[in-house]
Amino acid sequence: METTFSGFYTPSYEELRNVWNSETVLFVFDTNVLLNLYSYTKDTRKDFFKILEKLSEKIWLPYHVGLEYQRGRLNTVKNEKAVYRNIYKKVDHIKSVFQKDIEEMNLKRRSPGLFVKTKELESNIIQLLDSYNENVKEFDDKQPCVRASDEIRKKIDELFNNKVGPKPKNQKELDDIYRDGQIRFKNKIPPGYMDENEKKKRPDFGFENLNYTPMYGDLIIWKQIIEKAKEENIESIIFISDDVKEDWIFYIDSNGKKDIGVRAELRQEIQKESNIDIFEIYDTSKFMELGKENLNISITETSINEAKEKVEDKIKMNKTHFKFDFDNDFNKNINLYDYLTKIVSEKLFEKKSELENKISAVNNDLGMSMIKGHEEDEKYFIKELNTLQKDYEKVLKMINDLEG
């Protein structure tokens, strides 16, 4: 039974754990994994590359992954930089709308006292937004630029030197894949059919006298993986991909959508056409999590979580780092003060928590100095406490102004 329907049998936890230290395993990477590196923080990229360095003799790229990466790299860099430009633009928009609305209220004539308070609020909000822009700039400056030297690509080049598969032999090889793809897509045979509606709108492109149809990109990659799996020294393949659609992964609805693992059709096909025993798919976060566990590498949970968020919420990462849509909120005529509160309240409460911790620490230091009779220390800590208390009261006032 298992021999006939091997695709339906998932390897055990012990088998998958042993794979990491096997000499006959190959870790294969999808295009999206390489391109997603441009949206990660520097520390997350560093952690990801740590694992690849440890597995350096066991990693490989299908030729078509390399081609898609090279063609998509600059567009990805451009889109990531656009995120920051959009943030600057939206923050400036908030400032101008707020200032315009204050002027239209004509509070200086109607209520001079309220006008003074409102101007204080305006000043505080603009200070927070300016501070936020400085934080954004720090991240922006660390992102690659289309004209700058690409350190990410340099690292990828280094790691995958002589570890990229061969290009298609001729156009007939590709045309055969396209014909197979027509049948597979019609019958919902994985992989790639979930991309049909989106990618069929993309024009064909040529490279080195070969014609490529983007709609069949996943299928080309799949066929190249199968060819690689036929080599004698390979018994297991782990495919790292952030494409978690149902034409790669099997899902079942059981008290919510559950990820069961690789589609049985894929495992069955590669096992029948090659000699491998194990074929699994991990997204980047799972790959990093298991790399940390099985290779004894120091990988932070922050890095793993960032990769996980990339998979779970591509829309948020693609458009903006804010938690709501500026344009939609304005179009719905959201109340200005509620709107501003959404932006600044999180930062205000962070500051409030930070000051509370500092006040608590200084109080402890003051108590110890009083017990020990250190008068000079007492004076210093009392002065420090008064300063922190004033800052704390200012933050509380700003919170009350925004929520009141």
Phi, psi and chi 1 to 4 in degrees:
 res  aa     phi    psi   chi1   chi2   chi3   chi4
   1 MET       -  -53.3 -172.8   77.0  163.0      -
   2 GLU   -64.9  -36.2 -177.2  176.1   -8.3      -
   3 THR   -63.8  -39.5  -56.8      -      -      -
   4 THR   -74.0  -38.5  -55.0      -      -      -
   5 PHE  -118.6   50.0  -59.3  104.3      -      -
   6 SER   -61.1  -27.0   61.0      -      -      -
   7 GLY   -64.1  -20.7      -      -      -      -
   8 PHE   -88.6   -0.5  -69.5   89.8      -      -
   9 TYR  -107.9  117.6  -69.3   80.4      -      -
  10 THR   -86.4  136.7  -57.0      -      -      -
  11 PRO   -60.4  152.1  -20.5   31.2      -      -
  12 SER   -72.6  164.3   67.7      -      -      -
  13 TYR   -58.3  -41.7  171.8   79.4      -      -
  14 GLU   -64.5  -41.2 -170.1   68.4   22.3      -
  15 GLU   -63.2  -43.1  -72.3  173.1  -38.1      -
  16 LEU   -68.9  -32.9  -69.6  173.5      -      -
  17 ARG   -69.0  -40.4 -168.9 -179.2   68.9  173.4
  18 ASN   -67.6  -25.8  -69.2  -22.7      -      -
  19 VAL   -57.9  -36.6  154.9      -      -      -
  20 TRP   -60.4  -29.4  -75.8   82.7      -      -
  21 ASN  -108.0   12.2  -65.9  -57.7      -      -
  22 SER   -79.7  149.2  168.3      -      -      -
  23 GLU   -85.6   -6.0  -64.5  -58.9  -40.7      -
  24 THR  -114.3   21.6   57.0      -      -      -
  25 VAL  -101.8  149.6   63.8      -      -      -
  26 LEU  -130.5  126.6 -168.8   67.6      -      -
  27 PHE   -98.7  118.1  -69.2   86.2      -      -
  28 VAL  -111.3  137.6 -179.0      -      -      -
  29 PHE  -115.9  139.6  -63.2   82.2      -      -
  30 ASP   -88.0  162.2 -159.6   -3.6      -      -
  31 THR   -58.1  -44.6  -46.2      -      -      -
  32 ASN   -61.9  -29.9   47.5   56.5      -      -
  33 VAL   -65.2  -42.9  173.4      -      -      -
  34 LEU   -69.0  -42.8  -57.1 -175.6      -      -
  35 LEU   -70.2  -32.5  -67.8  176.9      -      -
  36 ASN   -65.5  -19.8  -76.5  -13.3      -      -
  37 LEU   -58.2  -28.3  -69.0  171.0      -      -
  38 TYR   -73.3  -14.1  -69.3   88.6      -      -
  39 SER  -101.3   -5.6   67.5      -      -      -
  40 TYR   -84.8  159.3  -64.1  150.4      -      -
  41 THR   -70.1  162.8   60.3      -      -      -
  42 LYS   -59.4  -39.2 -172.4  175.2 -179.2  178.8
  43 ASP   -66.6  -38.5  -72.3  -18.6      -      -
  44 THR   -66.8  -42.4  -62.4      -      -      -
  45 ARG   -60.4  -41.6  -73.9 -164.2  -66.3  -94.4
  46 LYS   -61.2  -42.9 -175.7  177.4  177.8 -178.6
  47 ASP   -65.1  -40.4  -80.1  -12.3      -      -
  48 PHE   -61.3  -45.6  176.9   80.3      -      -
  49 PHE   -68.0  -27.8  -74.1  137.0      -      -
  50 LYS   -56.8  -43.2  -86.3 -173.1 -162.5  174.0
  51 ILE   -68.1  -42.8  -58.3  176.2      -      -
  52 LEU   -62.7  -37.0  -93.1   61.4      -      -
  53 GLU   -63.9  -38.6  -72.9  166.8   -8.0      -
  54 LYS   -68.1  -31.9 -172.1   81.0  170.8 -179.2
  55 LEU  -100.4   20.6  -62.8  170.4      -      -
  56 SER   -52.3  -32.4   61.0      -      -      -
  57 GLU   -88.0    2.7  -61.7  -54.9  -46.5      -
  58 LYS  -125.8   17.8  -55.4  174.3 -175.2  178.7
  59 ILE  -112.8  153.9   60.0  176.9      -      -
  60 TRP  -160.6  149.1 -177.8   77.9      -      -
  61 LEU  -120.7  130.8  -71.4 -178.5      -      -
  62 PRO   -61.2  147.9  -20.6   32.1      -      -
  63 TYR   -54.2  -41.8  176.0   87.3      -      -
  64 HIS   -69.4  -28.7 -160.0   68.8      -      -
  65 VAL   -63.5  -46.1  166.3      -      -      -
  66 GLY   -60.0  -41.5      -      -      -      -
  67 LEU   -66.2  -45.4  179.3   57.7      -      -
  68 GLU   -63.6  -38.4  -73.4 -174.1  -21.2      -
  69 TYR   -62.7  -48.9  164.1   73.9      -      -
  70 GLN   -62.8  -38.3  -63.4  -69.0   -1.3      -
  71 ARG   -73.7  -30.5  -76.6  176.6   50.5   81.1
  72 GLY   -96.9   -8.5      -      -      -      -
  73 ARG   -59.8  -54.4 -178.8 -175.9   67.7   89.2
  74 LEU   -64.2  -37.1  -74.0  178.5      -      -
  75 ASN   -65.4  -37.7 -161.4   50.1      -      -
  76 THR   -65.3  -44.4  -60.2      -      -      -
  77 VAL   -59.8  -45.0  171.5      -      -      -
  78 LYS   -60.2  -44.1 -179.7 -166.6   74.1  172.9
  79 ASN   -65.9  -37.3  -70.0  -20.8      -      -
  80 GLU   -66.9  -40.1  -72.3  -57.9  -40.7      -
  81 LYS   -66.7  -33.5  -64.8  -61.6  -78.3 -173.8
  82 ALA   -63.8  -29.9      -      -      -      -
  83 VAL   -57.4  -45.0  169.0      -      -      -
  84 TYR   -71.6  -39.5  -63.7   98.0      -      -
  85 ARG   -61.2  -37.5  -70.9 -163.1  -58.6  -87.6
  86 ASN   -66.8  -38.1 -166.9   42.5      -      -
  87 ILE   -63.7  -47.8  -67.6  174.9      -      -
  88 TYR   -55.8  -44.3  -63.7  137.3      -      -
  89 LYS   -62.8  -43.4 -179.8 -179.9  175.6 -177.6
  90 LYS   -69.7  -38.6  -63.0  -58.1 -177.6 -178.5
  91 VAL   -64.1  -42.7  169.5      -      -      -
  92 ASP   -62.3  -36.4  -72.9  -17.8      -      -
  93 HIS   -64.3  -41.0 -176.1   54.1      -      -
  94 ILE   -61.7  -45.2  -66.6  167.7      -      -
  95 LYS   -58.1  -49.5  -72.5 -178.1 -174.1  177.9
  96 SER   -66.2  -38.9   63.5      -      -      -
  97 VAL   -65.4  -43.1  168.4      -      -      -
  98 PHE   -62.2  -48.2 -178.4   64.4      -      -
  99 GLN   -63.3  -38.8  -70.4  167.5  -23.8      -
 100 LYS   -65.3  -43.3 -178.7  172.7  177.8  -72.0
 101 ASP   -65.6  -36.1  -78.0    7.7      -      -
 102 ILE   -62.7  -43.8  -67.3  -62.5      -      -
 103 GLU   -63.4  -40.5  -69.7  173.0    4.6      -
 104 GLU   -67.9  -24.1  -70.5  177.6   -7.6      -
 105 MET   -72.5  -21.3  -72.7 -173.1 -125.7      -
 106 ASN    53.9   44.4 -158.6   12.4      -      -
 107 LEU   -69.9  -26.0  -69.3  177.0      -      -
 108 LYS   -59.6  -36.3 -170.4  171.7 -176.0  178.5
 109 ARG   -86.9  -41.3  177.5  179.4   59.2   81.8
 110 ARG   -75.0  -40.8  -65.9  176.7  177.0  171.0
 111 SER  -150.7   85.3  178.9      -      -      -
 112 PRO   -54.3  -39.0  -26.0   35.7      -      -
 113 GLY   -63.5  -45.2      -      -      -      -
 114 LEU   -67.8  -33.2 -177.5   57.1      -      -
 115 PHE   -60.6  -43.0  173.9   75.2      -      -
 116 VAL   -61.7  -44.9  171.7      -      -      -
 117 LYS   -64.2  -39.4  -65.0  -67.5 -176.0 -176.9
 118 THR   -66.3  -38.7  -55.0      -      -      -
 119 LYS   -65.9  -35.3  -67.5  -58.6  -74.0 -176.6
 120 GLU   -63.5  -43.2  -71.8  178.1    3.1      -
 121 LEU   -61.8  -44.0  174.0   60.7      -      -
 122 GLU   -59.6  -45.0  176.4 -172.0   -7.5      -
 123 SER   -62.1  -42.8  175.9      -      -      -
 124 ASN   -64.8  -42.6  -71.2  -28.7      -      -
 125 ILE   -65.1  -43.3  -71.1  173.4      -      -
 126 ILE   -65.6  -36.8  -71.5 -179.6      -      -
 127 GLN   -62.1  -42.3  -76.0 -179.8   27.0      -
 128 LEU   -65.3  -42.4  -78.5  169.3      -      -
 129 LEU   -66.3  -38.7  -67.8  174.2      -      -
 130 ASP   -64.5  -40.2  -73.2  -17.7      -      -
 131 SER   -64.7  -40.3  174.5      -      -      -
 132 TYR   -62.6  -42.2  177.7   76.2      -      -
 133 ASN   -60.2  -36.1  -96.0  -12.6      -      -
 134 GLU   -65.0  -39.5  -70.2  175.1    7.3      -
 135 ASN   -64.8  -41.8  -67.2  -27.5      -      -
 136 VAL   -61.0  -41.6  172.0      -      -      -
 137 LYS   -62.0  -35.5 -171.6  175.9 -175.3  -55.6
 138 GLU   -60.1  -43.6  -71.4  179.0   16.1      -
 139 PHE   -70.6  -40.5  -74.2   97.3      -      -
 140 ASP   -59.5  -43.0 -172.3   11.4      -      -
 141 ASP   -65.1  -23.4  -70.2  -16.5      -      -
 142 LYS   -86.6  -11.3  -67.0  175.8 -176.3  176.9
 143 GLN   -80.1  142.1  -74.2  -63.9  116.3      -
 144 PRO   -60.4  152.9  -19.6   30.7      -      -
 145 CYS  -117.5  150.6  173.6      -      -      -
 146 VAL   -60.6  -27.5  -68.5      -      -      -
 147 ARG   -95.9  -13.5  -69.6 -178.0  179.5  -86.7
 148 ALA   -84.6  164.3      -      -      -      -
 149 SER   -64.5  133.8  175.5      -      -      -
 150 ASP   -95.8   98.6 -171.6  -16.9      -      -
 151 GLU   -68.6  -28.6  -63.2  -58.2  -40.5      -
 152 ILE   -66.9  -47.2  -62.8  173.1      -      -
 153 ARG   -64.2  -37.0 -176.1  166.1   68.3  166.8
 154 LYS   -58.7  -41.5  -76.2 -177.4 -179.2  178.7
 155 LYS   -68.4  -41.2 -171.3   65.0  178.0  177.5
 156 ILE   -62.5  -43.4  -67.8  171.4      -      -
 157 ASP   -58.2  -43.1  -72.2  -16.2      -      -
 158 GLU   -64.1  -46.8  173.4 -168.0  -34.8      -
 159 LEU   -70.0  -35.9  -72.3  164.2      -      -
 160 PHE  -105.4   21.8  -71.8   96.8      -      -
 161 ASN   -62.0  124.2 -176.2   37.8      -      -
 162 ASN    61.2   25.3  -64.6  -37.9      -      -
 163 LYS  -128.6   35.1  -63.2  166.8 -170.5  170.7
 164 VAL  -118.4  136.4  178.6      -      -      -
 165 GLY   -67.9  169.0      -      -      -      -
 166 PRO   -74.5  153.6   28.2  -34.5      -      -
 167 LYS   -74.9  162.7   73.8  174.0 -174.0  177.8
 168 PRO   -54.6  143.5  -25.6   34.5      -      -
 169 LYS   -64.3  -39.4  -61.5 -178.4 -174.9   69.0
 170 ASN  -162.3  178.5   47.6   46.9      -      -
 171 GLN   -66.6  -31.3 -171.2   61.0   47.1      -
 172 LYS   -59.9  -39.3 -178.4 -179.4 -179.7  -58.1
 173 GLU   -59.6  -43.7 -179.7  179.9  -29.9      -
 174 LEU   -69.2  -43.5  -73.2  171.1      -      -
 175 ASP   -61.4  -36.0  -69.9  -18.0      -      -
 176 ASP   -63.8  -38.6  -72.4  -15.4      -      -
 177 ILE   -65.4  -40.5  -67.4  174.4      -      -
 178 TYR   -64.1  -41.0  -57.9  156.0      -      -
 179 ARG   -65.9  -41.9  -80.2 -170.1  -71.5  -87.0
 180 ASP   -62.0  -39.1 -175.3   30.0      -      -
 181 GLY   -62.7  -37.4      -      -      -      -
 182 GLN   -59.5  -42.8  -70.0  174.9   -2.3      -
 183 ILE   -70.4  -44.6  -62.3  169.6      -      -
 184 ARG   -63.8  -45.1  -65.6  172.9   77.9  117.7
 185 PHE   -63.5  -41.1  -75.0   16.7      -      -
 186 LYS   -60.9  -35.4 -179.3  179.5  178.6 -179.3
 187 ASN  -101.5   11.3  -65.8  -74.2      -      -
 188 LYS    56.0   43.4  -58.4  -70.0 -172.6 -112.4
 189 ILE   -94.0  123.7  -60.6  172.0      -      -
 190 PRO   -72.3  160.1   28.1  -34.6      -      -
 191 PRO  -102.9  170.3   37.4  -35.0      -      -
 192 GLY   103.2  -18.3      -      -      -      -
 193 TYR   -67.0  -21.7   65.2   80.2      -      -
 194 MET   -71.3  -16.1  -68.8  -67.7  -68.6      -
 195 ASP   -91.3   -4.5  -66.5  -27.6      -      -
 196 GLU   -57.0  -52.3 -178.4  176.9   10.8      -
 197 ASN   -62.0  -38.1  -70.2  -24.6      -      -
 198 GLU   -80.4  -44.4 -174.7 -114.0  -34.1      -
 199 LYS   -84.8  -17.2  -71.1 -172.8  177.6  178.8
 200 LYS   -68.7  -15.6   70.1 -178.9  178.9 -177.6
 201 LYS   -79.9  -14.8  -58.9  171.3 -174.3  175.3
 202 ARG   -81.3  138.1  -58.8 -177.1 -171.5  176.9
 203 PRO   -73.0  154.0   25.6  -34.0      -      -
 204 ASP   -62.8  158.0  -71.2    4.3      -      -
 205 PHE  -137.9  157.3   66.7   90.3      -      -
 206 GLY  -113.1  146.6      -      -      -      -
 207 PHE  -153.7  125.3 -175.3   71.9      -      -
 208 GLU    50.8   49.2  -69.8 -165.7  -31.4      -
 209 ASN    65.0   21.8  -62.8  -43.5      -      -
 210 LEU  -121.2  144.3  -66.6  174.3      -      -
 211 ASN  -103.4  126.3 -173.9   67.6      -      -
 212 TYR  -113.8  137.0  -67.5   89.5      -      -
 213 THR  -107.3  110.0  -59.1      -      -      -
 214 PRO   -53.5  -32.5  -27.9   36.1      -      -
 215 MET   -58.2  -27.4 -178.3  170.5   65.7      -
 216 TYR  -102.8   18.0  -62.0  115.2      -      -
 217 GLY   -56.6  -47.8      -      -      -      -
 218 ASP   -62.7  -38.6  -79.9    5.0      -      -
 219 LEU   -68.5  -38.5 -173.7   56.6      -      -
 220 ILE   -60.5  -46.4  -64.4  171.6      -      -
 221 ILE   -59.7  -43.5  -68.8  169.3      -      -
 222 TRP   -61.3  -45.1  176.5 -123.1      -      -
 223 LYS   -63.7  -36.6  -65.8  -71.9 -171.4  178.7
 224 GLN   -70.5  -33.6  -69.0  175.5   -8.9      -
 225 ILE   -65.1  -43.8  -67.9  173.6      -      -
 226 ILE   -60.8  -42.5  -69.7  176.2      -      -
 227 GLU   -61.4  -41.4  -77.4  -55.9  -52.9      -
 228 LYS   -64.3  -36.4 -176.9   67.7  175.2  177.1
 229 ALA   -66.7  -16.0      -      -      -      -
 230 LYS   -77.1  -11.3  -66.8  177.2 -178.2  178.3
 231 GLU   -66.5  144.2  -63.8 -178.1    6.9      -
 232 GLU   -63.7  -32.0  -69.6 -176.8    2.7      -
 233 ASN   -88.6   11.7   61.1  -25.1      -      -
 234 ILE  -116.3  123.0  -61.4  174.1      -      -
 235 GLU  -117.4  -18.3  -63.9  177.5    2.6      -
 236 SER  -140.6  141.6  -55.2      -      -      -
 237 ILE  -129.6  128.3  -73.9 -177.4      -      -
 238 ILE  -111.4  118.5  -53.4  -62.7      -      -
 239 PHE  -100.6  119.0 -176.2   41.5      -      -
 240 ILE   -98.6  115.9  -63.4   88.0      -      -
 241 SER  -146.7  139.6  174.0      -      -      -
 242 ASP   -96.9   13.2  -73.3  -24.7      -      -
 243 ASP   -87.7  102.3 -174.3  -15.8      -      -
 244 VAL  -108.9   27.1  -69.1      -      -      -
 245 LYS   -75.4  167.3  -64.3 -169.4  -69.2  -65.9
 246 GLU   -73.6   -5.2   65.9  178.3   44.8      -
 247 ASP   -87.0    4.2   56.6  -12.7      -      -
 248 TRP  -123.4  -38.9  -74.7  102.6      -      -
 249 ILE  -115.7  140.3  -54.9  -64.3      -      -
 250 PHE   -92.1  128.2  178.3   62.8      -      -
 251 TYR  -117.7  149.5  -65.8   94.9      -      -
 252 ILE  -134.9  142.5 -169.2  167.7      -      -
 253 ASP   -90.1  102.6 -171.0   -1.3      -      -
 254 SER  -140.5   94.9  175.1      -      -      -
 255 ASN    54.3   47.4  -70.8  -35.8      -      -
 256 GLY   110.5  162.5      -      -      -      -
 257 LYS   -72.5  121.8 -164.4  174.4 -176.6 -179.4
 258 LYS  -113.7  133.8  -60.6  -70.0 -167.8  -57.0
 259 ASP   -82.7  113.0  174.9  -12.0      -      -
 260 ILE   -91.5  -25.1  -55.8  -57.5      -      -
 261 GLY   128.6 -162.0      -      -      -      -
 262 VAL   -57.2  140.1  179.3      -      -      -
 263 ARG   -57.9  133.4  -74.0  -78.1  -64.5  -97.3
 264 ALA   -58.5  -35.0      -      -      -      -
 265 GLU   -61.8  -37.9  -59.7   95.8  -39.0      -
 266 LEU   -68.8  -47.2  -64.6  173.1      -      -
 267 ARG   -63.1  -41.3 -173.0 -178.1  -77.1  119.2
 268 GLN   -61.9  -45.5 -175.9   90.4    2.0      -
 269 GLU   -63.1  -48.5 -178.1  177.8    1.5      -
 270 ILE   -70.8  -32.2 -163.9  169.1      -      -
 271 GLN   -71.8  -34.2  -72.6  177.0  -20.3      -
 272 LYS   -75.4  -30.6  -65.6  -58.8 -180.0 -175.6
 273 GLU   -93.4   -5.0  -67.1 -159.7   26.8      -
 274 SER  -142.3 -170.9   68.4      -      -      -
 275 ASN  -106.0   12.3  -64.2  -44.4      -      -
 276 ILE   -75.9  151.1   71.8  164.9      -      -
 277 ASP   -98.9  -33.6  -61.2  -42.8      -      -
 278 ILE  -124.2  130.1  -67.8  174.7      -      -
 279 PHE  -134.2  120.5  176.0   72.1      -      -
 280 GLU  -133.1  157.2  -77.6  -62.1  -49.5      -
 281 ILE  -122.0  127.8  -61.1  177.4      -      -
 282 TYR  -120.9  142.6  -63.1  146.3      -      -
 283 ASP   -80.3  173.4   61.9   35.9      -      -
 284 THR   -60.4  -40.5  -57.4      -      -      -
 285 SER   -65.3  -41.0   64.0      -      -      -
 286 LYS   -66.0  -40.7 -172.4   70.7  173.2  176.1
 287 PHE   -59.4  -44.0  171.1   70.1      -      -
 288 MET   -69.7  -38.8  -65.7  177.3   73.3      -
 289 GLU   -62.8  -47.2 -178.2 -178.3  -20.0      -
 290 LEU   -73.4  -31.5  -67.2  174.7      -      -
 291 GLY   -62.3  -43.0      -      -      -      -
 292 LYS   -60.8  -42.8  175.1 -177.4  179.8  179.6
 293 GLU   -71.8  -41.9  177.9 -177.3  -29.8      -
 294 ASN   -98.1  -16.9  -66.7  -63.9      -      -
 295 LEU  -110.0    1.1  -60.5  175.2      -      -
 296 ASN    56.0   49.8 -166.0   27.5      -      -
 297 ILE  -112.0  143.5  -59.9  175.9      -      -
 298 SER   -80.4  103.4  175.8      -      -      -
 299 ILE  -122.9  130.3  -55.8  -66.1      -      -
 300 THR   -78.8  150.3   68.2      -      -      -
 301 GLU   -64.5  -29.0  -72.2  -58.7  -45.9      -
 302 THR   -60.7  -42.7  -58.3      -      -      -
 303 SER   -65.2  -44.5  -64.9      -      -      -
 304 ILE   -62.3  -43.0  -65.4  171.0      -      -
 305 ASN   -66.8  -36.0  -71.0  -25.1      -      -
 306 GLU   -64.4  -42.5 -175.8  179.2    0.4      -
 307 ALA   -64.8  -35.7      -      -      -      -
 308 LYS   -66.7  -42.1 -172.9  174.6 -177.5  179.9
 309 GLU   -62.9  -33.9  -72.9  171.6    6.9      -
 310 LYS   -62.6  -40.7 -179.7   68.9 -178.6  178.9
 311 VAL   -72.2  -42.9  174.9      -      -      -
 312 GLU   -75.3  -28.0  -68.2  178.9  -16.6      -
 313 ASP  -139.6   66.6 -159.9   -7.8      -      -
 314 LYS   -63.8  -34.6  -69.6 -178.4  179.7  179.7
 315 ILE   -64.2  -44.4  -64.1  174.9      -      -
 316 LYS   -63.4  -43.9 -179.8 -179.2   70.3  174.0
 317 MET   -69.5  -28.3  -64.4  -62.7  -65.5      -
 318 ASN   -76.7  -34.8 -173.4   46.7      -      -
 319 LYS   -99.0  -49.9  -71.0 -162.9  170.8 -176.7
 320 THR  -163.2  157.6  177.7      -      -      -
 321 HIS   -88.3   -3.5  -70.2  177.6      -      -
 322 PHE   -76.5  160.7  -75.8  109.6      -      -
 323 LYS   -93.2    6.0  -62.9 -179.4 -179.3  178.2
 324 PHE  -149.4  167.5   56.3   95.6      -      -
 325 ASP   -96.1  114.6 -170.8  -49.8      -      -
 326 PHE   -56.8  -52.5  -69.3   94.0      -      -
 327 ASP   -61.6  -44.2  -65.7  -36.5      -      -
 328 ASN   -64.4  -40.0  -74.5  -19.5      -      -
 329 ASP   -62.6  -43.2  -79.1  -11.7      -      -
 330 PHE   -66.1  -39.2  -87.1  117.1      -      -
 331 ASN   -65.0  -27.6  -69.5  -23.5      -      -
 332 LYS   -86.2    4.9  -67.5  172.9 -174.6  174.3
 333 ASN    57.1   43.2  -65.2  -44.5      -      -
 334 ILE   -61.1  144.3 -170.3  167.2      -      -
 335 ASN   -56.4  131.7  178.6  -85.1      -      -
 336 LEU   -57.6  -43.2  177.4   61.1      -      -
 337 TYR   -70.0  -37.6  -70.0   99.7      -      -
 338 ASP   -62.9  -39.6  -70.5  -17.5      -      -
 339 TYR   -62.9  -47.0 -178.5   69.8      -      -
 340 LEU   -67.5  -36.2  -70.1  168.3      -      -
 341 THR   -59.9  -39.0  -60.7      -      -      -
 342 LYS   -58.0  -36.8  -76.0 -176.1  179.3 -179.4
 343 ILE   -78.1  -45.5  -60.6  168.4      -      -
 344 VAL   -95.6  -20.2  -59.9      -      -      -
 345 SER   -62.1  -39.4   63.0      -      -      -
 346 GLU   -61.1  -42.7 -176.0  174.8  -33.0      -
 347 LYS   -68.6  -37.7 -156.2  163.6 -171.1   67.9
 348 LEU   -64.1  -43.7  -77.8  170.2      -      -
 349 PHE   -69.7  -30.6  -82.0  102.8      -      -
 350 GLU   -63.7  -44.1  -75.8  178.3    4.1      -
 351 LYS   -64.3  -40.4 -173.7   66.4  175.8  176.1
 352 LYS   -60.1  -46.7  175.7  175.2  174.3  -72.5
 353 SER   -63.6  -40.8  177.9      -      -      -
 354 GLU   -61.7  -44.3  177.0 -171.2  -28.4      -
 355 LEU   -67.2  -38.3  -73.3  168.6      -      -
 356 GLU   -60.4  -42.0  -73.8  172.1  -15.0      -
 357 ASN   -64.9  -41.1  -70.0  -25.6      -      -
 358 LYS   -66.3  -43.1  -73.1 -177.1  176.9  179.1
 359 ILE   -60.6  -43.0  -70.9  170.2      -      -
 360 SER   -61.6  -43.7  176.4      -      -      -
 361 ALA   -64.9  -42.8      -      -      -      -
 362 VAL   -67.0  -37.6  172.5      -      -      -
 363 ASN   -59.7  -41.8  -95.7  -39.3      -      -
 364 ASN   -63.1  -44.1  -71.1  -23.5      -      -
 365 ASP   -64.1  -38.1  -69.8  -22.0      -      -
 366 LEU   -64.3  -42.8  176.2   59.6      -      -
 367 GLY   -61.2  -42.4      -      -      -      -
 368 MET   -66.4  -39.2  -69.2  -60.1  -64.4      -
 369 SER   -67.7  -34.2   63.1      -      -      -
 370 MET   -67.9  -39.7  -68.0  174.6   70.4      -
 371 ILE   -63.9  -40.5  -69.1  171.3      -      -
 372 LYS   -83.1   -8.7  -65.7  177.9 -179.7  179.1
 373 GLY    74.8   27.8      -      -      -      -
 374 HIS   -89.4   93.6  -64.0  165.7      -      -
 375 GLU   -64.8  -40.0  -67.2 -174.7    7.6      -
 376 GLU   -63.4  -41.1  -70.7  -59.4  -41.9      -
 377 ASP   -64.7  -39.4  -72.9  -13.0      -      -
 378 GLU   -58.3  -47.1  -79.7 -176.0   46.9      -
 379 LYS   -60.4  -42.9  -68.9  177.3 -178.0  177.5
 380 TYR   -62.9  -46.8  171.0   79.6      -      -
 381 PHE   -69.5  -34.3  -71.7  128.5      -      -
 382 ILE   -64.5  -43.7  -70.5  171.9      -      -
 383 LYS   -62.7  -43.9 -176.9  179.3  178.7 -179.0
 384 GLU   -63.0  -40.3 -178.1   72.3    9.5      -
 385 LEU   -64.4  -42.1 -163.1   59.1      -      -
 386 ASN   -61.6  -42.3  -72.1  -24.1      -      -
 387 THR   -63.1  -46.6  -59.2      -      -      -
 388 LEU   -63.3  -38.4  -70.9  170.7      -      -
 389 GLN   -64.2  -40.2 -164.6   63.2   45.1      -
 390 LYS   -64.3  -43.3  -72.7  177.0 -178.1  177.4
 391 ASP   -62.1  -39.5  -70.3  -18.3      -      -
 392 TYR   -63.7  -43.0 -175.5   70.0      -      -
 393 GLU   -64.5  -35.6  -71.1  170.2    0.6      -
 394 LYS   -64.3  -42.7  -73.8  179.5 -176.7  177.6
 395 VAL   -65.2  -43.1  170.1      -      -      -
 396 LEU   -59.9  -40.9  -72.3 -180.0      -      -
 397 LYS   -63.6  -42.0 -176.0  177.1 -178.4  -60.2
 398 MET   -62.9  -39.8  -70.0  168.0   68.9      -
 399 ILE   -64.3  -45.0  -68.4  173.2      -      -
 400 ASN   -63.8  -38.6  -69.6  -26.3      -      -
 401 ASP   -62.3  -40.3  -74.7  -19.7      -      -
 402 LEU   -73.8  -36.0  -75.9  173.9      -      -
 403 GLU   -92.7  -17.0  -65.3 -177.8  -16.9      -
 404 GLY   -79.2      -      -      -      -      -
